Amino acid sequence: MSVPTLSRPTETLAAALVESFTEPVTTGAVSASEQVRAPQARFTSTAPRELVHRAAVAEVFLTGWHRTGENRFALTAQWPRGHSFFTPVDRCYDPLLLAETIRQVGTLLAHAEYGVPLGHQFLMWDLHQSLHSGHIRVGAAPADLELAVTCHDIRRRGRRLAGMRYEVTLYRDGRATASGGASFDCTTAQVYRRMRGERAHAVQRRPLPPAVAPSSVSRLLDMDVVLSPTEAPLRWQLRADEQHPVLFDHPVDHFPGMVLVEAARQAAQAAHPDRPFLPAAMHSEFHRYAELDAPCWLSAEVLTPIGSGSRAVRVTGHQDGQAVYTSVLEAGA
């Protein structure tokens, strides 16, 4: 995530964001004694966008958090009834909305609860999720959600967080409806620049390769398609426009992990052209960065169902002859 020049240390700025978010809201001219006696009103708002590495406030889905124990936290989130990219399918929420919410949990807790300064870079190693009893349906109002989070395998470099794993259980109306988790490392901007070298200034190749037919991957617009066709069956080239307002919410020097997860979902759908493929479970492992300035090739393998008759697909990405990531997705029959 690129961060603008700041007038104070990023540790102080992160703390200020947390403090301002948790301040009570008062309106009108109220005496100090009245403020003490009156109950403090709390109004729903999104978490500070900086803490979840988003430039657009509209892309922040977390609304609050507090610590409940050692390395345990309770968070709240809200999903909109409609979204420009995470569009509902058959009146159910897009499963990738869950994936993005889980991703945001990790960065928020790292900054707000574990003291990681803004400007540090995060390297996600895996991301997984599963729905407990069918897909989460879109209701007559936005979905207000509660998340129980446990952090473990916490690693520090000196006194600073270097990485961790966390598990999330998502509740709607008091009922557990989904779970998931992720793991990541974090590093300073200086170390990241040394690690990336010349690739820290990489730009995307132009023009973009052509998109597969949007309808073949359950999309309406070419700009939302991240697969380009090849002559081989179940094989594509990764494509995604850096100008996309959601997939590239802010400038980066590689394809974001959520682009890779979306590519896996689209590949699974393309492998099942006869009916919608709405993932009930996903598990992605990331091995290295997907670079902007070299072709990244994706392939899908339809897996044999085991017992339940569910459909499963393994999607792998390769670049310059090396594995970039692997995703396994499962959907109902």
C-alpha positions in Angstrom: 0.0 0.0 0.0 1.4 3.4 -0.9 1.3 5.9 1.9 1.5 9.7 1.4 4.1 11.7 3.2 3.1 12.2 6.8 3.8 15.0 9.2 4.2 12.7 12.2 5.5 9.2 12.8 3.3 6.4 11.5 3.1 4.8 14.9 1.6 8.0 16.3 -0.7 8.4 13.3 -2.1 4.9 13.7 -2.7 5.5 17.4 -4.4 8.8 16.6 -6.7 7.0 14.1 -7.7 4.4 16.8 -8.2 7.1 19.4 -10.4 9.3 17.2 -12.5 6.3 16.2 -13.2 5.4 19.8 -14.0 9.0 21.0 -17.6 9.6 22.1 -19.7 11.8 19.9 -21.4 14.8 21.4 -23.6 17.4 19.7 -24.5 20.9 20.8 -23.2 22.9 23.7 -23.0 20.5 26.7 -21.4 21.2 30.0 -18.7 18.9 31.3 -20.9 17.6 34.1 -23.7 16.8 31.7 -21.2 14.9 29.5 -20.4 12.7 32.5 -24.0 12.1 33.5 -25.4 11.5 30.1 -25.0 8.1 28.3 -22.5 8.4 25.5 -24.1 8.0 22.1 -22.4 5.6 19.7 -23.1 5.8 16.0 -22.2 3.2 13.5 -19.4 4.2 11.1 -16.7 2.4 9.2 -13.3 1.7 10.7 -10.6 4.1 9.5 -9.8 3.2 5.9 -6.1 3.5 6.6 -6.2 0.5 9.0 -7.6 -1.9 6.4 -5.4 -0.6 3.5 -8.2 0.9 1.5 -8.3 4.3 -0.2 -12.1 4.4 -0.7 -14.3 4.6 2.4 -17.0 2.7 0.5 -14.6 -0.4 0.4 -14.3 -0.6 4.2 -16.6 -3.3 5.6 -15.5 -3.3 9.3 -17.3 -1.0 11.7 -15.8 -1.6 15.1 -13.6 -3.7 17.3 -12.6 -4.4 20.9 -10.3 -6.8 22.8 -12.1 -9.6 24.6 -9.0 -11.5 26.0 -5.4 -12.3 25.3 -5.2 -12.3 21.5 -9.0 -12.5 21.2 -11.2 -9.8 19.7 -14.7 -9.0 18.8 -15.3 -7.0 15.6 -18.4 -5.8 13.8 -19.0 -5.4 10.1 -21.7 -4.4 7.7 -22.3 -5.7 4.1 -24.2 -3.6 1.7 -27.2 -5.1 -0.1 -25.6 -4.2 -3.4 -22.0 -3.5 -4.5 -20.4 -2.5 -7.7 -18.1 -5.5 -7.9 -19.2 -8.0 -5.1 -22.6 -8.4 -6.7 -25.2 -10.8 -5.2 -25.8 -14.1 -6.9 -29.3 -15.6 -6.6 -30.0 -13.1 -3.8 -27.1 -14.4 -1.8 -24.0 -12.4 -0.9 -20.9 -12.8 -3.0 -18.5 -15.2 -1.1 -15.6 -13.0 -2.0 -17.2 -10.3 0.2 -16.4 -12.7 3.1 -12.8 -13.1 1.8 -12.3 -9.3 1.7 -13.8 -8.9 5.2 -11.4 -11.6 6.6 -8.5 -9.8 4.9 -9.4 -6.5 6.5 -9.6 -8.1 9.9 -5.8 -8.9 9.8 -4.6 -5.5 8.8 -6.9 -3.7 11.3 -5.8 -5.8 14.3 -2.1 -5.6 13.3 -2.2 -1.8 13.2 -4.8 -1.0 16.0 -4.0 -3.8 18.5 -0.4 -5.0 17.8 1.2 -1.7 17.0 2.3 -2.1 13.4 2.9 1.3 12.0 1.1 2.6 8.9 3.3 2.2 5.9 4.4 -1.3 6.7 3.9 -3.8 4.0 1.8 -7.0 4.4 2.6 -10.3 2.7 -0.4 -12.7 2.9 0.5 -16.4 2.8 -2.9 -18.0 2.8 -6.6 -17.2 3.0 -9.4 -19.6 3.7 -13.2 -19.5 4.3 -16.2 -21.8 4.5 -20.0 -21.3 4.9 -21.7 -23.3 7.7 -25.2 -23.8 6.3 -25.8 -22.4 2.9 -25.0 -19.0 1.4 -25.7 -15.8 3.3 -28.9 -14.3 1.8 -29.4 -10.6 1.1 -32.2 -9.3 3.3 -34.3 -6.1 3.4 -31.5 -4.2 5.1 -27.7 -4.3 5.0 -26.3 -7.3 6.9 -24.9 -6.3 10.3 -22.4 -8.9 11.3 -20.3 -9.9 14.4 -16.9 -11.5 14.2 -15.1 -13.5 16.9 -11.3 -13.5 16.1 -8.5 -15.4 17.7 -4.9 -14.6 16.8 -2.1 -17.2 17.2 1.3 -18.2 15.9 2.3 -14.6 16.7 5.9 -13.8 15.7 7.8 -10.7 16.6 11.1 -9.2 15.5 12.3 -7.5 18.6 9.3 -5.8 20.1 7.5 -5.4 16.8 5.0 -7.8 15.2 6.5 -9.7 12.3 3.6 -11.9 11.4 0.7 -14.0 12.7 -2.2 -16.3 11.9 -5.8 -15.6 12.8 -9.1 -17.4 12.7 -12.5 -15.7 12.3 -16.1 -16.9 13.1 -18.8 -14.7 11.5 -22.2 -14.4 13.2 -25.4 -13.0 11.8 -28.4 -12.5 14.1 -26.5 -14.4 16.8 -25.9 -17.5 14.6 -22.6 -18.7 13.3 -22.8 -18.6 9.5 -19.2 -18.7 8.3 -15.6 -19.1 9.4 -12.2 -18.5 7.9 -8.8 -17.2 8.5 -5.5 -16.1 7.1 -1.8 -15.6 7.9 0.6 -12.9 6.9 4.0 -11.4 7.5 4.6 -7.6 7.8 7.8 -5.7 7.1 9.0 -2.1 7.0 8.7 0.0 3.9 12.6 0.1 3.7 12.9 -3.7 3.8 10.1 -4.1 1.3 11.8 -1.7 -1.2 15.1 -3.7 -0.9 13.2 -7.0 -1.3 11.3 -5.8 -4.4 14.2 -4.1 -6.1 13.4 -2.8 -9.5 10.0 -4.5 -9.3 8.9 -1.9 -6.8 8.4 0.4 -9.7 6.9 -2.1 -12.1 4.0 -1.0 -14.3 1.4 -3.1 -16.1 1.8 -4.2 -19.7 -0.4 -2.4 -22.2 -2.7 -3.1 -23.9 -4.5 -5.6 -21.7 -5.1 -9.0 -23.3 -8.7 -9.5 -24.3 -11.2 -10.7 -21.8 -13.2 -14.0 -22.0 -16.9 -13.4 -22.5 -18.2 -11.9 -19.2 -21.2 -14.2 -19.1 -18.9 -17.2 -19.1 -17.5 -16.1 -15.7 -20.7 -14.7 -14.2 -19.8 -11.1 -14.9 -21.6 -8.4 -16.8 -18.7 -6.1 -17.8 -15.4 -6.6 -19.5 -13.6 -4.5 -16.9 -14.6 -7.0 -14.2 -13.2 -10.0 -16.1 -9.7 -11.1 -14.9 -9.2 -14.0 -17.4 -8.0 -13.8 -21.0 -8.5 -16.9 -23.2 -5.8 -19.1 -24.6 -5.9 -21.9 -27.1 -5.7 -24.6 -24.4 -8.8 -25.6 -22.5 -9.1 -24.6 -18.9 -6.1 -22.3 -19.3 -6.0 -18.5 -19.2 -3.8 -15.5 -18.9 -4.4 -13.2 -15.9 -5.7 -9.8 -16.8 -6.8 -6.9 -14.5 -6.8 -3.2 -15.2 -4.9 -1.1 -12.7 -7.7 1.5 -13.1 -10.3 -0.8 -11.7 -11.8 1.0 -8.7 -12.2 -2.1 -6.5 -9.5 -4.6 -7.6 -6.9 -1.8 -7.6 -8.3 0.4 -4.9 -4.9 2.1 -4.7 -1.6 1.9 -6.6 0.5 -1.3 -5.9 3.5 -2.9 -7.6 1.9 -6.4 -8.1 -1.4 -8.1 -8.6 -3.2 -7.9 -5.2 -4.1 -11.2 -3.6 -7.9 -10.5 -4.0 -7.3 -10.3 -7.7 -5.9 -13.8 -7.6 -8.8 -15.1 -5.5 -11.2 -13.6 -8.0 -9.3 -15.2 -10.9 -9.7 -18.5 -9.2 -13.4 -18.0 -8.7 -13.8 -17.0 -12.4 -11.8 -20.0 -13.5 -14.0 -22.3 -11.4 -17.0 -20.8 -13.0 -15.6 -21.2 -16.5 -14.9 -24.9 -15.7 -18.6 -25.3 -15.0 -20.3 -23.4 -17.8 -23.7 -25.2 -17.4 -24.7 -23.6 -14.0 -23.5 -21.0 -11.5 -20.5 -21.9 -9.3 -21.0 -20.1 -6.0 -18.1 -21.2 -3.7 -19.2 -22.5 -0.3 -15.5 -23.0 0.6 -12.2 -21.6 -0.6 -8.6 -22.1 0.4 -5.8 -20.2 -1.3 -2.1 -20.4 -0.7 0.2 -17.7 -2.0 3.8 -18.5 -2.8 5.2 -15.3 -4.4 4.1 -12.1 -5.9 2.2 -12.0 -9.2 4.1 -9.4 -11.1 2.5 -6.8 -13.3 5.1 -6.8 -16.0 5.1 -10.5 -17.0 2.3 -12.9 -18.1 0.8 -15.0 -15.3 -0.8 -18.2 -16.5 -3.8 -19.9 -14.8 -5.0 -23.4 -15.1 -8.0 -25.2 -13.6 -8.4 -28.9 -12.7 -11.9 -30.2 -12.0 -11.6 -32.5 -8.9 -13.6 -35.6 -8.4 -16.3 -35.1 -5.7 -15.9 -37.1 -2.5 -19.2 -38.5 -1.2 -21.3 -35.3 -1.0 -21.5 -34.8 -4.7 -20.2 -31.2 -4.4 -18.2 -29.7 -7.2 -14.5 -28.8 -6.6 -11.9 -27.1 -8.7 -8.2 -26.5 -8.1 -6.8 -23.4 -9.8 -3.0 -22.8 -10.0 -1.1 -19.7 -11.2 2.4 -19.7 -12.7 4.7 -16.9 -13.8 8.1 -17.2 -15.3 8.0 -21.0 -14.7 7.3 -20.7 -11.0 4.2 -21.3 -8.9 2.5 -18.1 -7.8 -0.5 -19.5 -5.9 -3.0 -22.3 -5.6 -6.7 -22.1 -4.8 -9.2 -24.9 -4.1 -12.9 -24.0 -4.4 -15.9 -26.1 -3.5 -19.5 -25.5 -4.5 -22.7 -27.4 -4.0 -23.9 -29.8 -6.6 
